[in-house]
Amino acid sequence: MKTLITIITMALSTLFVNAQMTAEKELQKTLDESTAIALKEHNVPGMAIAIIKNDQVIIKKGYGFSDIKSGETPSSTTGFNIGSISKMFTAWGIMKLVEEGTLNLDTPASNYISGWNLPNSEFDANKVTIRNLLQHTAGLSVHGYNGYESKNELTSIRQSLSGTSNPDEAVKLIMEPESKWQYSGGGYSILQLVIEEVSGNSFADYMQKSIFKPLKMKHTSFDINKKILKNSAKAYDEEAKEIPLRLFNAQAAAGLHTTIDDLILFAKASFSRNPVLSEESIALLIEPTELSKGNYGMGYMEMNRFGDFTLNGHGGSNEGWQSGFMLDFKSKSGIIILTNGSNGKNVLFGSMKEWAKWHGIN
């Protein structure tokens, strides 16, 4: 009897595995067909994608061109700017300091910084805490950043916050803290300054030492140096014309450069015990707030639009780059998409929908 049960179990297991492999091949075929059409239709040179199912990478592939002139195809080691997905990593940097007892989420941010203060306003700046900066509930200005075309134009985060570099980057208190959810890249620039002040390092160095190195993310950096540029895709505008890679004073909000392989490492670290953050801290980061109407936690968006499952992550949008990083923590699954075109959102949303349709039934 035991032998018969064992045979039946093995047969059922084989059928299940074969069914899964067939489903994955069908998804791959669908993505191959739809991506080729979408890239051409929207003037997006290239895309790299990874799909994770039950903590295992089932698809990892590049499409189109990382560099039109050379004809090179993006790979899992090709570098991309990921725009506002940077905020997710900044949130990890902050929570690392919270776990170490260096920061308190509910302390005014002004207690941790010097050399810059929010301009006087009718609102109480002491209510601008680390927590509501992470949550976009601090009542601050500056939605996002355009960046700069060369390192010669870069200044410091304090000059950016003051508007010295660019008046549009001046961060101000424009509404009562904790009264409304309003997306503010400016709030993450304050967090960048907080990290520099309390760690005694540059923001890029702190993130390298405390987040990327422990997670073995060797090709991820806020410092856009020669090593990073060597393996980077080129950026392209709406007409697929090459444009300069834009650089940022506001690194914490928009400046991270990384690869599919490194983002896979980050996704896997998010699902299980890792050397940076506890499971409790990660759960706190992804928990959505009431003021955001359940759409945003601390550095993480929450999405339920694609099916009967919840996705947590972030999107990224800079000139020449569009990206998406979404995880289903319950099933340890997710999708990562990086593009090197300003119209990339039109391509990546199509791929996300195809994956979500598949994920909902597999």
C-alpha positions as CSV (number, residue, x, y, z in Angstrom):
1,M,0.0,0.0,0.0
2,K,2.8,2.4,0.9
3,T,4.4,1.7,-2.5
4,L,1.2,2.5,-4.3
5,I,0.7,5.7,-2.4
6,T,4.3,6.7,-3.1
7,I,3.8,6.0,-6.8
8,I,0.6,8.1,-6.9
9,T,2.2,10.9,-5.0
10,M,5.2,11.0,-7.3
11,A,2.9,10.9,-10.4
12,L,0.8,13.8,-9.1
13,S,3.9,15.8,-8.3
14,T,5.3,15.2,-11.8
15,L,2.0,16.3,-13.3
16,F,2.1,19.5,-11.2
17,V,5.6,20.3,-12.1
18,N,5.0,19.7,-15.8
19,A,1.8,21.9,-15.6
20,Q,3.9,24.7,-13.9
21,M,6.6,24.5,-16.6
22,T,4.0,24.7,-19.3
23,A,2.4,27.7,-17.7
24,E,5.7,29.4,-17.4
25,K,6.6,28.8,-21.1
26,E,3.2,30.2,-22.1
27,L,3.9,33.3,-20.1
28,Q,7.3,33.7,-21.6
29,K,5.8,33.3,-25.1
30,T,3.2,35.9,-24.4
31,L,5.8,38.4,-23.1
32,D,8.1,37.8,-26.0
33,E,5.3,38.6,-28.5
34,S,3.8,41.5,-26.7
35,T,7.1,43.2,-25.6
36,A,8.5,43.2,-29.1
37,I,5.4,45.0,-30.4
38,A,5.2,47.4,-27.5
39,L,8.8,48.5,-27.7
40,K,8.4,49.4,-31.3
41,E,5.0,51.0,-30.9
42,H,6.1,53.3,-28.1
43,N,9.7,54.1,-29.3
44,V,11.3,52.5,-26.3
45,P,14.7,50.9,-27.1
46,G,15.0,48.2,-24.5
47,M,13.6,46.4,-21.5
48,A,14.9,44.0,-18.9
49,I,12.5,41.9,-16.9
50,A,12.5,39.3,-14.0
51,I,9.6,37.3,-12.7
52,I,9.7,35.5,-9.4
53,K,7.3,32.8,-8.3
54,N,7.4,31.2,-4.9
55,D,10.8,32.8,-4.2
56,Q,12.3,31.3,-7.4
57,V,13.2,33.3,-10.6
58,I,11.2,31.8,-13.4
59,I,11.9,34.4,-16.1
60,K,14.9,36.7,-16.6
61,K,15.3,38.3,-20.0
62,G,16.2,41.4,-22.0
63,Y,14.5,42.8,-25.0
64,G,15.5,45.3,-27.6
65,F,18.6,47.5,-27.1
66,S,20.5,48.8,-24.2
67,D,22.5,50.8,-26.7
68,I,21.0,51.4,-30.2
69,K,24.3,52.2,-31.8
70,S,26.1,49.1,-30.6
71,G,23.0,46.9,-31.0
72,E,23.6,45.4,-27.6
73,T,20.6,43.7,-25.8
74,P,19.9,44.5,-22.1
75,S,20.9,41.7,-19.8
76,S,20.4,41.0,-16.1
77,T,23.7,42.8,-15.4
78,T,22.9,45.9,-17.5
79,G,22.6,49.1,-15.3
80,F,19.4,51.2,-15.3
81,N,18.4,54.3,-13.4
82,I,15.3,53.4,-11.4
83,G,13.9,56.8,-10.4
84,S,11.6,56.8,-7.5
85,I,12.2,53.2,-6.6
86,S,15.2,54.8,-4.9
87,K,12.8,55.8,-2.1
88,M,12.2,52.2,-1.2
89,F,15.9,51.8,-0.6
90,T,16.1,55.1,1.3
91,A,13.3,53.7,3.6
92,W,15.5,50.7,4.3
93,G,18.4,53.0,5.1
94,I,16.3,54.9,7.6
95,M,14.8,51.8,9.2
96,K,18.3,50.4,9.6
97,L,19.2,53.4,11.7
98,V,15.9,53.0,13.6
99,E,16.7,49.4,14.5
100,E,20.2,50.5,15.7
101,G,18.5,53.0,18.0
102,T,20.1,56.0,16.1
103,L,16.8,57.4,14.9
104,N,13.2,57.5,16.3
105,L,10.4,57.5,13.7
106,D,8.3,60.0,15.7
107,T,11.1,62.5,16.5
108,P,11.1,65.8,14.6
109,A,13.5,65.5,11.7
110,S,14.9,68.9,12.6
111,N,16.4,67.3,15.8
112,Y,18.8,65.3,13.6
113,I,20.0,68.0,11.1
114,S,22.0,71.2,11.1
115,G,22.8,73.8,8.5
116,W,19.4,73.8,7.0
117,N,15.8,74.3,8.3
118,L,12.4,74.4,6.8
119,P,11.5,78.0,6.0
120,N,9.1,79.6,8.5
121,S,5.5,79.1,7.7
122,E,2.1,79.1,9.4
123,F,2.5,75.4,10.1
124,D,4.4,73.7,12.9
125,A,7.7,72.3,11.6
126,N,8.1,70.3,14.8
127,K,5.4,68.0,13.5
128,V,7.6,67.0,10.5
129,T,8.8,63.6,11.8
130,I,10.9,60.9,10.3
131,R,7.7,58.7,10.0
132,N,5.6,61.3,8.1
133,L,8.5,62.1,5.8
134,L,8.6,58.4,4.9
135,Q,4.8,58.3,4.5
136,H,4.5,61.5,2.4
137,T,2.3,63.0,5.1
138,A,4.6,65.8,6.3
139,G,2.9,68.5,4.2
140,L,5.9,69.3,2.1
141,S,6.4,70.7,-1.4
142,V,8.5,69.3,-4.4
143,H,6.9,66.3,-6.0
144,G,9.9,65.3,-8.0
145,Y,13.2,66.2,-9.6
146,N,14.5,66.8,-13.1
147,G,18.2,66.2,-12.3
148,Y,21.3,67.6,-14.1
149,E,23.2,66.6,-17.2
150,S,26.7,66.7,-15.7
151,K,28.5,66.4,-12.4
152,N,29.7,70.0,-12.8
153,E,26.1,71.1,-12.1
154,L,25.8,69.1,-8.9
155,T,26.0,70.9,-5.6
156,S,24.9,69.5,-2.2
157,I,21.7,68.3,-0.6
158,R,21.5,71.4,1.6
159,Q,21.7,73.7,-1.5
160,S,19.1,71.6,-3.2
161,L,16.8,71.8,-0.1
162,S,17.3,75.6,0.0
163,G,16.6,76.1,-3.7
164,T,20.1,77.4,-4.3
165,S,20.8,74.8,-7.0
166,N,17.3,75.3,-8.5
167,P,14.4,77.3,-7.1
168,D,12.0,74.5,-8.0
169,E,13.9,72.2,-5.6
170,A,13.3,74.4,-2.5
171,V,11.5,72.3,0.1
172,K,8.8,74.2,2.0
173,L,6.1,73.3,4.5
174,I,2.9,74.0,2.6
175,M,0.2,72.3,4.7
176,E,-0.3,71.0,8.2
177,P,1.7,67.8,8.8
178,E,-0.4,64.7,9.1
179,S,-3.5,66.3,7.6
180,K,-3.2,64.9,4.1
181,W,-1.2,62.5,1.9
182,Q,0.8,64.4,-0.7
183,Y,3.7,62.8,-2.5
184,S,6.9,64.7,-1.9
185,G,10.3,63.8,-3.2
186,G,11.4,66.8,-1.1
187,G,10.6,64.9,2.0
188,Y,13.1,62.2,1.0
189,S,15.7,64.8,0.4
190,I,15.3,65.7,4.0
191,L,15.8,62.0,4.9
192,Q,19.0,62.0,2.8
193,L,20.3,64.9,4.9
194,V,19.2,63.1,8.1
195,I,21.2,59.9,7.1
196,E,24.3,62.0,6.3
197,E,24.1,63.8,9.6
198,V,23.6,60.9,11.9
199,S,25.9,58.4,10.1
200,G,28.7,60.8,9.5
201,N,29.0,59.5,5.9
202,S,27.8,60.7,2.5
203,F,24.4,59.3,1.7
204,A,25.9,57.2,-1.1
205,D,28.6,55.7,1.1
206,Y,26.2,55.0,3.9
207,M,23.8,53.1,1.6
208,Q,26.7,51.2,0.1
209,K,28.1,50.1,3.4
210,S,24.8,49.5,5.3
211,I,22.4,48.2,2.6
212,F,24.0,47.2,-0.7
213,K,27.1,45.5,0.5
214,P,25.4,43.2,3.1
215,L,22.8,42.2,0.4
216,K,25.7,41.5,-2.1
217,M,24.2,44.1,-4.5
218,K,27.6,44.7,-6.2
219,H,26.3,46.7,-9.2
220,T,24.0,49.1,-7.3
221,S,25.0,52.6,-6.4
222,F,23.9,56.2,-5.7
223,D,27.3,57.3,-6.8
224,I,27.3,57.3,-10.7
225,N,31.0,56.5,-11.2
226,K,33.0,54.9,-14.0
227,K,32.3,51.4,-12.8
228,I,28.5,52.0,-12.9
229,L,28.6,53.8,-16.2
230,K,30.6,51.0,-17.9
231,N,27.7,48.5,-17.7
232,S,24.9,51.0,-18.0
233,A,22.2,51.2,-20.7
234,K,21.9,54.5,-22.6
235,A,18.9,56.7,-21.9
236,Y,16.5,57.7,-24.7
237,D,13.7,60.3,-25.0
238,E,10.1,59.9,-26.3
239,E,11.4,59.6,-29.9
240,A,14.1,57.1,-29.0
241,K,16.9,59.7,-29.4
242,E,19.8,59.3,-27.0
243,I,20.0,61.8,-24.1
244,P,22.5,62.3,-21.3
245,L,22.1,60.3,-18.1
246,R,20.7,62.8,-15.6
247,L,22.3,63.0,-12.2
248,F,20.8,64.1,-8.9
249,N,21.6,66.1,-5.8
250,A,18.4,64.4,-4.5
251,Q,19.8,60.9,-4.6
252,A,17.5,59.5,-2.0
253,A,14.4,60.4,-4.0
254,A,15.5,59.6,-7.6
255,G,19.2,58.8,-8.1
256,L,19.8,55.0,-7.8
257,H,21.4,53.0,-10.6
258,T,21.1,49.2,-10.4
259,T,20.5,45.9,-12.4
260,I,17.9,43.2,-12.6
261,D,20.3,40.7,-10.9
262,D,20.7,43.1,-7.9
263,L,17.0,43.8,-7.7
264,I,16.4,40.0,-7.6
265,L,18.7,39.8,-4.6
266,F,16.8,42.7,-2.9
267,A,13.5,41.0,-3.6
268,K,14.6,37.7,-2.1
269,A,16.0,39.5,0.9
270,S,12.6,41.2,1.4
271,F,10.9,37.8,1.6
272,S,13.1,36.2,4.3
273,R,15.6,36.7,7.0
274,N,18.4,39.0,5.8
275,P,21.4,40.8,7.2
276,V,19.9,44.3,7.1
277,L,16.3,44.5,8.4
278,S,14.1,42.4,10.5
279,E,10.8,41.0,9.2
280,E,9.0,43.3,11.6
281,S,10.7,46.4,10.1
282,I,9.8,45.3,6.5
283,A,6.2,44.7,7.5
284,L,6.1,48.2,9.0
285,L,7.4,49.7,5.8
286,I,4.8,48.1,3.5
287,E,1.8,48.7,5.8
288,P,-0.3,51.3,4.1
289,T,-1.6,54.4,5.9
290,E,-5.1,55.7,6.3
291,L,-4.2,59.1,4.9
292,S,-3.0,57.5,1.7
293,K,-6.3,55.7,1.5
294,G,-4.4,52.4,1.7
295,N,-2.1,53.1,-1.2
296,Y,1.2,54.0,0.4
297,G,3.2,52.9,3.4
298,M,6.8,54.1,4.1
299,G,8.7,54.0,0.8
300,Y,6.3,51.4,-0.6
301,M,3.2,51.7,-2.7
302,E,0.4,49.2,-2.4
303,M,-1.6,48.0,-5.4
304,N,-4.7,45.8,-5.6
305,R,-5.8,46.8,-9.1
306,F,-4.5,43.7,-10.9
307,G,-6.4,40.9,-9.2
308,D,-7.2,39.2,-6.0
309,F,-3.8,39.8,-4.5
310,T,-1.8,42.6,-3.0
311,L,1.4,44.1,-4.5
312,N,3.9,46.2,-2.6
313,G,6.8,48.1,-4.2
314,H,7.3,51.2,-6.3
315,G,7.5,52.7,-9.7
316,G,10.3,54.8,-11.1
317,S,10.1,57.6,-13.7
318,N,13.0,59.8,-14.8
319,E,13.7,61.3,-18.2
320,G,15.0,58.4,-20.3
321,W,14.0,55.7,-17.8
322,Q,10.8,54.0,-16.6
323,S,10.7,51.1,-14.1
324,G,8.5,49.0,-11.9
325,F,9.2,46.8,-8.9
326,M,6.2,45.0,-7.4
327,L,6.2,42.1,-4.9
328,D,3.4,39.8,-3.6
329,F,4.8,39.1,-0.2
330,K,2.1,36.5,0.6
331,S,3.3,34.1,-2.2
332,K,6.9,35.4,-2.3
333,S,6.4,36.3,-6.0
334,G,6.9,39.5,-8.0
335,I,7.9,41.3,-11.1
336,I,10.8,43.7,-11.9
337,I,10.8,45.7,-15.1
338,L,13.5,48.2,-16.2
339,T,13.3,50.3,-19.4
340,N,15.7,52.9,-21.0
341,G,13.1,55.1,-22.7
342,S,10.9,58.0,-21.5
343,N,7.9,56.1,-22.9
344,G,8.8,53.0,-21.0
345,K,5.7,53.1,-18.8
346,N,3.5,52.3,-21.8
347,V,5.6,49.1,-22.2
348,L,6.0,48.0,-18.6
349,F,2.4,48.4,-17.6
350,G,1.4,46.0,-20.4
351,S,4.0,43.4,-19.2
352,M,2.7,43.9,-15.6
353,K,-0.9,43.2,-16.7
354,E,0.1,40.1,-18.6
355,W,2.1,38.8,-15.6
356,A,-0.7,39.7,-13.1
357,K,-3.3,37.9,-15.2
358,W,-1.0,34.8,-15.2
359,H,-0.1,35.2,-11.5
360,G,-3.7,35.3,-10.5
361,I,-4.3,31.8,-11.7
362,N,-0.9,30.2,-11.2
